[in-house]
Amino acid sequence: MIDLRSDTVVKPTPGMRAAMAAAEVGDDVFGEDPTVNALEERLADLFGHEAGLYCSSGTQTNQIAIKVHTRPGDELIGDDGMHIYRYEGGGIMATSSCSVKFVANDRGRFTAAAVEGAINSVADNYLTRTRLVNIENSHNRGGGAIWDLAEVERIRSVCTKNDLALHLDGARIFNAMVADGRAPLEWGKPFDSVSVCLSKGLGAPVGSVLLGSKPFILEARRVRKRIGGGMRQAGIIAAGAAYALDHHLSRLPEDHARARRLAEALMELPYVAQVQPAMTNIVVFRLHGERGAAPLLAHLRQAGITALPFGPDTVRFVTHLEITDEAITRTIQALASFNA
Ligand SMILES: Cc1ncc(COP(=O)(O)O)c(C=O)c1O
């Protein structure tokens, strides 16, 4: 099968499994797992934050961050496609009892002016307290769109002026940095907290790291414990994440080139109405007509290719380290043979 559903489907390579088998471990809830500690410190140093916390998933790092930044009844600002709102089981409402205000956006990216206009006046007791802004980079529903760091820095200034925290959902921040050529230190700086996933494009089997100040991470550790997220000999999986950082970062441009190839081929097809420009490893496209995405997905499945619907007439392809040039060629052939 050619699995274009997500970059989360990647299985550990033999080298990664060997590194995991050899990992030094300890009880991470006691803070004694050397492999976890090293991973947390490595990512904190890389992004210029004081401390890190290794968690089981990106959902957990994001939702812990929201919990620590807010009080019940607060409001956070973001776009209507953001993962923390759409795809994290209602955690903003259920775990943190917060409301959300959406701002106008282009493929998930919004402006500092939009944020400024969405902040509730603290003097008005009819209104909820605005407390947090969330940025997702690259943006999943936005078809892997990447943010302009200058706009993020302007949003940082608005946050500082209005006493708001700024969180980065960096599930695919390494993909974004490959595309914009910026360093992790530049991307870490504007944010109070950063969630970095190792189990997406990097191909580790499990885990995300939450970054922030020492007091923030201390509180995040308490929330992680409260929700049962404390892991014991987690060095086994953290070793896979460290291996991914060592061996898989440098190959991310290949995924982007393959996504661009897919996007270019899609643009030529008469049944495709629109293709979002492929900026990273995600390609989102919309089909003409009334039949929706299902017939195309069924046709691809017959050719041994799986992808996800991303709306009634929209499809998402994601490239990753198991998708070769030959797989792209086969996918393009299968797309060309679809009778719309
Ligand atoms: C943008 C974004 N944020 C967060 C997550 C959550 O990560 P996890 O699946 O590890 O909970 C995902 C998952 O795909 C994602 O795409």
The ligand as an ORCA input file, in Angstrom:
! r2SCAN-3c Opt
* xyz 0 1
  C      -1.376     20.358     13.653
  C      -1.508     19.225     14.611
  N      -1.458     19.470     15.918
  C      -1.569     18.493     16.830
  C      -1.739     17.182     16.453
  C      -1.940     16.145     17.510
  O      -0.976     15.194     17.564
  P      -1.277     13.719     18.142
  O      -1.917     12.964     17.051
  O       0.103     13.232     18.504
  O      -2.147     13.885     19.330
  C      -1.810     16.865     15.083
  C      -1.995     15.458     14.645
  O      -1.934     15.097     13.513
  C      -1.696     17.922     14.141
  O      -1.783     17.694     12.817
*
